[in-house]
Amino acid sequence: QVQIVESGGGLVQPGGSLRLSCAASGNIVGPYTMAWYRQAPGKQRELAATINLGGLTDYADSVKGRFSISSDNAKHTAYLQMNSLGPEDTALYLCNIHFFRTNLSYWGQGTQVTVSS
């Protein structure tokens, strides 16, 4: 079993920044990818950013240039640095870890990000 715990969400003013953390624990066996998704009320869940064990990253067009994903492989932790936040970034941010050998994915409960003045 794998557990995912996200943290770092909160209320921030437009133009502000937040840093989210995602810690995975349990039976962690690579290779795997960690990713941040987000889901706004009434909208579909969308992929925001991914990172693999080699540090290769990918971003949704909507966050490119503003968000940066990084990881500490020894701690099985991923981070999402979010800058220049706008109201459109308001969502529940969920962390996912996907294991390629078993094709299993695990999700955290999410951390709420609200961008409002």
C-alpha positions in Angstrom: 0.0 0.0 0.0 1.0 3.6 -0.6 -0.1 6.7 1.2 -0.1 10.2 -0.2 -0.2 13.3 1.9 -0.4 16.8 0.4 0.1 20.1 2.2 0.8 23.7 1.6 -2.6 24.9 0.2 -4.4 28.0 1.5 -5.8 31.4 0.6 -3.6 33.7 -1.4 -4.1 37.0 -3.1 -3.9 37.3 -6.9 -0.3 37.5 -8.0 0.9 35.6 -5.0 2.7 32.3 -4.6 2.3 29.0 -2.8 4.4 25.9 -2.5 2.6 22.6 -2.3 4.2 19.4 -1.0 3.3 15.8 -1.7 4.8 13.0 0.4 4.5 9.4 -0.6 5.1 6.5 1.9 4.7 2.8 2.0 5.7 0.3 -0.7 7.5 2.7 -3.0 9.2 0.8 -5.9 10.4 2.6 -9.0 10.1 3.5 -11.7 7.3 5.9 -11.0 6.0 9.3 -11.9 4.6 11.9 -9.5 2.1 14.4 -10.7 -0.1 17.2 -9.5 -3.7 17.4 -10.8 -6.2 20.0 -10.0 -10.0 20.1 -10.0 -12.1 23.3 -9.8 -15.7 23.2 -8.8 -17.9 22.0 -11.7 -14.9 21.2 -13.9 -13.0 18.1 -14.9 -9.8 17.1 -13.1 -6.8 18.4 -15.1 -3.2 17.5 -15.1 -1.0 20.4 -14.0 2.5 19.0 -13.9 4.4 15.8 -13.8 7.9 14.7 -12.9 9.7 11.3 -13.2 12.6 9.8 -11.3 15.0 11.3 -13.8 13.7 14.8 -13.2 11.9 15.1 -16.5 9.0 17.4 -16.2 5.9 18.3 -18.2 3.3 21.1 -17.7 -0.1 21.9 -18.8 -0.2 25.0 -21.1 -2.2 26.8 -18.5 0.5 26.7 -15.9 3.7 26.8 -18.0 6.0 29.6 -16.9 4.3 30.0 -13.6 4.4 26.6 -11.9 7.5 24.5 -11.3 7.5 20.9 -10.1 10.4 19.3 -8.4 11.1 16.3 -6.3 13.3 14.7 -3.6 13.6 11.1 -4.7 15.1 10.0 -1.4 12.1 11.3 0.4 9.6 10.3 -2.2 8.3 13.8 -2.1 7.2 16.2 -4.9 6.8 19.9 -4.7 4.8 22.4 -6.8 6.0 26.0 -6.7 3.1 28.2 -7.9 3.8 31.8 -8.8 1.7 34.6 -10.3 -1.5 32.9 -9.1 -4.8 34.0 -10.4 -8.4 33.2 -9.6 -8.4 30.7 -12.4 -5.9 28.6 -10.3 -8.4 28.1 -7.5 -9.0 24.4 -7.2 -8.4 21.3 -5.1 -4.9 20.2 -5.9 -4.3 16.4 -5.8 -1.1 14.5 -5.9 -0.8 11.2 -7.8 2.0 8.6 -7.9 1.9 6.1 -10.8 4.0 2.9 -10.7 5.0 1.6 -14.1 5.8 -2.0 -13.2 2.3 -2.6 -11.7 0.4 0.1 -13.5 -1.1 1.2 -10.2 -1.8 4.7 -9.2 -2.5 6.3 -5.8 -4.1 9.6 -4.9 -3.9 11.9 -1.9 -6.9 13.7 -0.4 -5.9 17.0 -1.9 -5.1 20.4 -0.6 -7.3 23.4 -1.4 -5.8 26.5 -3.1 -8.0 29.6 -3.2 -6.9 32.7 -5.0 -8.9 35.7 -4.0 -8.6 39.3 -2.9 
